Amino acid sequence: MTTDIITTNGSDAYTSIAVVGTGGYGELFLRALKQCGYFVKIRAVTRAPEATETVKLERLKQLRALDIEVLEYSDVTAGSFSTAFAGIDTVVSAVGVAGLPSQIPMIDGAIVAGVKWFIPSEYGVAHYSSTWMPFKGPLAAKGEVLDYLVGTAKPKGLAYTALYTGLALDYLDPHGIGLKLSKRRATLVGRGGTLATFTCAADVVQVLVSIVQRPSEMQNRIIRYAGSTNKMCDLIKVVTGGNCGKNVKIVCIDEARAKFCELARQQDMKAFQVYGRLLIEEGLAQINLRREPLDNALFPDIKPESATDTLARLIKLADAGNEMFKGGQIIQRSHTTSSVTDGVGEICKQEPAPATATGKSRA
C-alpha cells in the first residue's frame, strides 16, 4: 500500500529537497529519500570536512555514488546557506544539539534562496520549561528556532513543519538514559513512574519521508508521532528481567541535579546524559505532555515498533557483542534483516509529478 500525495495545485509538488547534515539522521534521511523514488533532486548540505575526517569523507563518497548531490559549506551564514539551497523546494535540517542555533542563519538563507518549506531538527522531544533546572536546558534552542520560523520566516513565505517522535533507543545510546543492556543493570533517577515517548529510528525515518511528500497536508503544523509511551520503571524491568533489586541503582533527584550542574560547569558532555535522565523523570520526554493530540493516524501504513520490543531486540544484539549504539549507529528492526531504510520506499514511494512545459512539476 502507498500513501497518496495530497495536493491542491501544481505548485504543491515539491520534488527538490536538501538535507543539512550527513551524519546520524541526516544520512538515514538521504538514503531513504533516494530510495522512495519521488524526488527529482536530492542534495546533501554539509560542513566542509577536514582532510583527517576519513569517516565523513567516505560517507560523502558513498552518498555521491547514490547520485545524491553533495554541497559543502565553510561558513555558518545566511549567504552560505542561500547558495547551498539554490533551486531547492524543501530543506530538512538534521543537525545535532550543538548545531541547533545555526538553524537561524539557515532559515534566513532558505528565505533568500526562495525555499518553500523548512523542517527544523526537532526529532526527539519538544522543549518544555523545566521546574527543576535553574537555567535553560540544552534543548531551549528548539523553542527559539520554532518561534523564529512561526514569527519571522512564515510571514516571509517559508512554510515550516516540526516533527516530534520522542526518544529512539536504537539511535541514542541506551546507557545514556541509564539502561545498561549487556550487564542487565540500570540507573534510575527518581521513581521512574512518569511517561516518556519512544519511537525507533526506522519509524522516525519513515514518518519524515512520508511528510515531505505531502506538503499541502503537512505544512505549518507540529506533528507528534509516538511508537509507544512507557514508564522508565517498565523499561528497566525489561532490561533486568524483572530483577529490580540489586540490579538497579536509585539516584535521588537532588543528587542528579547537583551532578548535572557540576558537569555542566566543567563542560563535560556527560552532563547531557544526566540531563536526559532528569528530563525523563520530570515527564518532559513525553511529546504530548500538555495533552496535545498524537498524529499517528496520518501514517496508517507505518506499524511502529514499541519501546519494549526495541529493547528486547537491542538486548539480543548486546548479548551477541553488537552493542554499537554510540555515534549514531543504527540497529536493524527486529522482524527484518534489512537496513533501517529498506522498506521505506515500499511504504512511502510516490511517482514524481510530471513536468509541465515550463519545467515545473504538477500534481
C-alpha positions as CSV (number, residue, x, y, z in Angstrom):
1,M,0.0,0.0,0.0
2,T,1.3,3.5,-0.8
3,T,0.5,6.9,0.7
4,D,-1.1,9.3,-1.8
5,I,0.2,12.8,-2.0
6,I,-2.5,15.4,-1.3
7,T,-2.2,18.5,-3.4
8,T,-4.4,21.3,-4.4
9,N,-2.4,22.6,-7.4
10,G,0.8,22.0,-9.3
11,S,2.8,24.3,-7.1
12,D,2.3,21.9,-4.2
13,A,4.5,19.2,-5.8
14,Y,7.9,19.7,-4.2
15,T,10.4,17.4,-5.9
16,S,13.7,19.0,-5.0
17,I,15.0,18.6,-1.4
18,A,18.1,19.3,0.6
19,V,19.1,17.7,3.9
20,V,21.5,19.6,6.1
21,G,23.8,17.2,7.9
22,T,25.1,13.9,6.6
23,G,25.8,12.0,9.9
24,G,23.2,10.3,12.1
25,Y,19.6,11.0,10.9
26,G,20.9,13.1,8.0
27,E,22.5,10.1,6.3
28,L,19.4,7.9,7.0
29,F,17.1,10.6,5.6
30,L,19.1,11.0,2.5
31,R,19.3,7.3,1.8
32,A,15.6,6.8,2.4
33,L,14.7,9.9,0.3
34,K,16.7,8.4,-2.6
35,Q,15.0,5.0,-2.1
36,C,11.5,6.3,-2.1
37,G,11.8,7.4,-5.7
38,Y,9.7,10.6,-5.6
39,F,12.3,13.3,-5.6
40,V,13.9,14.6,-8.8
41,K,16.8,16.4,-7.0
42,I,18.3,15.3,-3.6
43,R,21.1,17.4,-2.2
44,A,23.2,16.8,0.9
45,V,24.4,20.1,2.5
46,T,27.3,19.6,4.9
47,R,30.1,21.4,6.6
48,A,33.3,21.0,4.5
49,P,35.3,18.1,6.1
50,E,38.9,18.3,7.1
51,A,41.4,16.0,5.4
52,T,41.7,14.0,8.6
53,E,37.9,13.3,8.8
54,T,38.2,10.0,6.9
55,V,34.9,8.6,8.1
56,K,33.0,11.6,6.9
57,L,34.9,11.7,3.6
58,E,34.0,8.1,2.9
59,R,30.3,8.8,3.8
60,L,30.2,11.6,1.3
61,K,31.8,9.4,-1.3
62,Q,29.0,6.8,-0.7
63,L,26.3,9.4,-1.0
64,R,27.7,10.7,-4.3
65,A,27.8,7.1,-5.5
66,L,24.0,7.0,-4.9
67,D,23.6,10.1,-7.2
68,I,23.0,12.4,-4.3
69,E,24.4,15.8,-4.9
70,V,26.8,16.9,-2.1
71,L,27.3,20.6,-1.5
72,E,29.8,21.7,1.2
73,Y,29.8,25.0,3.1
74,S,32.5,26.5,5.3
75,D,30.7,29.5,6.9
76,V,27.5,29.3,9.0
77,T,26.0,32.4,7.4
78,A,22.8,33.2,5.6
79,G,24.8,33.8,2.5
80,S,26.5,30.4,2.5
81,F,23.1,28.7,3.1
82,S,21.3,30.7,0.4
83,T,23.9,29.4,-2.1
84,A,23.6,25.9,-0.8
85,F,19.8,25.9,-1.1
86,A,19.6,27.4,-4.6
87,G,17.0,25.5,-6.7
88,I,15.6,23.6,-3.7
89,D,11.9,23.4,-2.7
90,T,12.2,21.7,0.8
91,V,15.0,21.9,3.3
92,V,15.3,19.3,6.1
93,S,17.7,20.1,8.9
94,A,19.3,17.1,10.7
95,V,21.9,19.0,12.8
96,G,22.8,17.8,16.2
97,V,22.1,19.5,19.5
98,A,25.2,21.7,19.3
99,G,24.1,22.9,15.9
100,L,20.6,23.9,16.7
101,P,21.4,27.7,16.9
102,S,22.9,27.5,13.4
103,Q,19.4,27.0,12.1
104,I,18.6,30.7,12.4
105,P,21.1,31.7,9.6
106,M,20.0,28.5,7.8
107,I,16.4,29.7,7.8
108,D,17.5,33.2,6.6
109,G,19.4,31.6,3.8
110,A,16.4,29.5,2.8
111,I,14.2,32.6,2.6
112,V,16.8,34.3,0.3
113,A,17.1,31.2,-1.9
114,G,13.3,31.0,-2.3
115,V,12.9,27.7,-0.5
116,K,9.2,26.9,0.1
117,W,9.4,24.6,3.2
118,F,11.7,24.2,6.1
119,I,11.7,21.3,8.6
120,P,13.9,22.0,11.6
121,S,15.9,19.4,13.6
122,E,13.2,18.8,16.2
123,Y,13.2,14.9,16.1
124,G,13.1,13.7,19.6
125,V,11.4,15.6,22.4
126,A,9.8,19.1,22.3
127,H,11.2,21.8,24.6
128,Y,9.1,22.2,27.7
129,S,10.3,24.5,30.5
130,S,11.7,22.6,33.5
131,T,10.8,23.4,37.1
132,W,14.0,21.6,38.3
133,M,16.7,23.4,36.3
134,P,17.7,26.9,37.4
135,F,18.6,27.8,33.8
136,K,17.8,27.0,30.2
137,G,18.5,23.4,29.3
138,P,20.3,22.2,26.2
139,L,17.1,21.9,24.2
140,A,16.0,25.5,24.7
141,A,17.3,26.4,21.2
142,K,14.5,24.2,19.8
143,G,11.8,26.5,21.0
144,E,13.7,29.6,19.8
145,V,14.1,28.2,16.3
146,L,10.4,27.2,16.1
147,D,9.4,30.7,17.3
148,Y,11.6,32.2,14.6
149,L,10.0,30.0,12.0
150,V,6.5,31.0,13.0
151,G,7.1,34.6,13.8
152,T,9.7,35.7,11.2
153,A,10.0,33.1,8.4
154,K,6.4,32.2,7.8
155,P,5.3,35.8,7.1
156,K,8.1,35.9,4.5
157,G,6.7,32.9,2.7
158,L,8.6,30.0,4.2
159,A,6.4,27.2,5.5
160,Y,7.5,25.0,8.4
161,T,6.8,21.6,10.0
162,A,8.1,20.5,13.3
163,L,8.2,16.7,13.9
164,Y,8.4,15.2,17.5
165,T,8.9,11.5,17.9
166,G,10.3,11.1,21.4
167,L,13.4,9.0,22.2
168,A,14.9,6.4,19.8
169,L,16.5,3.7,21.8
170,D,18.3,2.3,18.8
171,Y,19.6,5.7,17.8
172,L,20.8,7.1,21.1
173,D,23.0,5.1,23.4
174,P,20.6,3.4,26.0
175,H,23.4,3.7,28.5
176,G,22.9,7.5,28.3
177,I,19.5,7.2,29.9
178,G,20.6,4.6,32.5
179,L,19.9,1.3,30.7
180,K,23.0,-1.0,30.7
181,L,21.9,-3.7,28.4
182,S,24.9,-6.0,28.3
183,K,25.1,-6.0,32.2
184,R,21.3,-6.2,32.7
185,R,21.6,-3.3,35.1
186,A,20.1,0.2,35.2
187,T,20.5,3.5,36.9
188,L,17.2,5.3,37.8
189,V,16.8,8.9,38.6
190,G,13.8,9.4,40.9
191,R,11.0,6.8,40.9
192,G,10.6,6.1,37.2
193,G,6.9,6.4,37.2
194,T,6.4,9.3,34.6
195,L,5.6,8.6,31.0
196,A,8.0,9.1,28.1
197,T,7.6,8.8,24.3
198,F,9.7,6.3,22.3
199,T,9.9,5.8,18.5
200,C,12.6,3.6,16.9
201,A,14.9,5.1,14.3
202,A,13.4,3.3,11.3
203,D,9.9,4.6,12.1
204,V,11.2,8.2,12.5
205,V,12.7,7.9,9.0
206,Q,9.5,6.6,7.6
207,V,7.4,9.3,9.1
208,L,9.8,12.0,7.8
209,V,9.9,10.6,4.3
210,S,6.1,10.5,4.2
211,I,5.7,14.0,5.5
212,V,8.0,15.7,2.8
213,Q,5.8,14.2,0.0
214,R,2.6,15.7,1.4
215,P,3.2,19.5,1.6
216,S,-0.3,20.8,1.5
217,E,-1.4,18.5,4.3
218,M,1.7,18.8,6.5
219,Q,2.8,22.4,6.2
220,N,2.6,25.0,9.1
221,R,1.9,22.5,11.8
222,I,3.5,20.4,14.5
223,I,3.4,16.6,14.0
224,R,3.6,14.3,17.0
225,Y,4.2,10.6,16.4
226,A,4.7,8.0,19.1
227,G,5.9,4.5,18.6
228,S,4.8,3.8,22.2
229,T,4.5,5.6,25.6
230,N,6.2,3.9,28.5
231,K,7.4,4.4,32.1
232,M,11.1,4.1,32.8
233,C,10.3,1.6,35.6
234,D,8.7,-0.7,33.0
235,L,11.7,-0.5,30.6
236,I,14.0,-1.2,33.5
237,K,12.1,-4.5,34.1
238,V,12.7,-5.5,30.5
239,V,16.5,-4.8,30.9
240,T,16.9,-6.5,34.3
241,G,14.5,-9.4,33.5
242,G,12.3,-8.2,36.4
243,N,15.1,-8.3,38.9
244,C,14.8,-4.7,40.1
245,G,16.6,-5.1,43.4
246,K,20.3,-5.1,43.4
247,N,20.4,-4.6,39.6
248,V,19.0,-1.1,39.8
249,K,20.9,1.9,41.3
250,I,18.5,4.6,42.5
251,V,19.7,8.2,42.4
252,C,17.6,10.9,44.1
253,I,16.6,14.0,42.0
254,D,18.5,16.5,44.1
255,E,21.7,14.4,43.7
256,A,21.2,14.2,39.9
257,R,20.6,17.9,39.7
258,A,23.8,18.7,41.6
259,K,25.7,16.3,39.3
260,F,24.3,17.9,36.2
261,C,25.3,21.4,37.4
262,E,28.8,20.2,38.3
263,L,29.3,18.5,34.9
264,A,27.8,21.5,33.0
265,R,30.2,23.9,34.7
266,Q,33.1,21.6,33.6
267,Q,31.7,21.5,30.1
268,D,31.7,17.7,30.4
269,M,29.4,16.0,27.8
270,K,28.3,13.6,30.4
271,A,26.1,16.4,31.7
272,F,23.7,15.7,28.8
273,Q,23.2,12.1,30.0
274,V,22.2,13.3,33.5
275,Y,20.0,16.0,31.9
276,G,18.3,13.3,29.9
277,R,17.5,11.2,32.9
278,L,16.2,14.3,34.8
279,L,14.1,15.2,31.7
280,I,12.5,11.8,31.6
281,E,11.7,11.7,35.4
282,E,10.2,15.2,35.2
283,G,7.9,14.0,32.4
284,L,9.5,16.2,29.7
285,A,10.2,13.3,27.4
286,Q,6.5,12.9,26.7
287,I,5.9,14.7,23.4
288,N,2.2,15.4,24.3
289,L,2.8,16.4,27.9
290,R,0.1,19.1,27.6
291,R,-2.4,16.7,26.2
292,E,-1.7,17.6,22.6
293,P,-3.1,15.0,20.2
294,L,-0.9,12.5,18.6
295,D,-0.8,12.3,14.8
296,N,-0.2,8.6,14.2
297,A,-3.4,8.3,12.2
298,L,-1.8,10.4,9.5
299,F,0.6,7.5,8.8
300,P,-1.6,4.3,8.7
301,D,0.9,2.3,6.7
302,I,3.6,2.6,9.4
303,K,3.3,-0.1,12.0
304,P,5.5,1.2,14.8
305,E,7.8,-0.9,17.0
306,S,7.2,-0.4,20.7
307,A,9.9,0.6,23.1
308,T,9.8,-2.8,24.8
309,D,10.2,-4.6,21.5
310,T,13.1,-2.3,20.6
311,L,14.8,-3.0,23.9
312,A,14.3,-6.8,23.5
313,R,15.9,-6.5,20.1
314,L,18.9,-4.5,21.4
315,I,19.4,-6.9,24.3
316,K,19.8,-9.8,21.9
317,L,22.4,-7.7,19.9
318,A,24.2,-6.8,23.1
319,D,24.3,-10.5,24.1
320,A,25.9,-11.2,20.8
321,G,28.5,-8.5,21.4
322,N,27.0,-5.9,19.0
323,E,26.1,-3.1,21.4
324,M,27.2,-0.4,19.0
325,F,24.9,2.5,19.8
326,K,27.3,5.4,20.2
327,G,27.9,7.7,17.3
328,G,24.5,7.2,15.7
329,Q,24.9,3.5,15.0
330,I,21.5,2.4,13.8
331,I,20.4,-1.1,14.7
332,Q,18.1,-3.2,12.5
333,R,14.4,-3.7,13.2
334,S,13.6,-7.0,14.9
335,H,11.4,-8.5,12.2
336,T,13.8,-8.0,9.3
337,T,17.4,-8.4,8.4
338,S,17.3,-5.4,6.2
339,S,18.8,-2.0,7.0
340,V,16.9,0.8,8.7
341,T,16.0,2.4,5.4
342,D,15.0,-0.7,3.5
343,G,11.2,-0.9,3.2
344,V,10.8,2.8,3.5
345,G,10.4,3.0,-0.3
346,E,7.6,0.4,-0.2
347,I,5.7,2.4,2.3
348,C,6.3,5.9,1.1
349,K,7.1,5.6,-2.6
350,Q,5.4,8.1,-4.9
351,E,5.7,8.7,-8.6
352,P,7.4,12.1,-9.3
353,A,4.9,14.6,-10.6
354,P,5.3,15.0,-14.4
355,A,6.9,18.2,-15.6
356,T,4.9,20.9,-17.4
357,A,6.2,22.8,-20.5
358,T,7.7,25.4,-18.1
359,G,9.7,22.7,-16.4
360,K,7.7,22.9,-13.1
361,S,6.1,19.9,-11.6
362,R,2.4,19.5,-11.4
363,A,0.3,17.1,-9.4
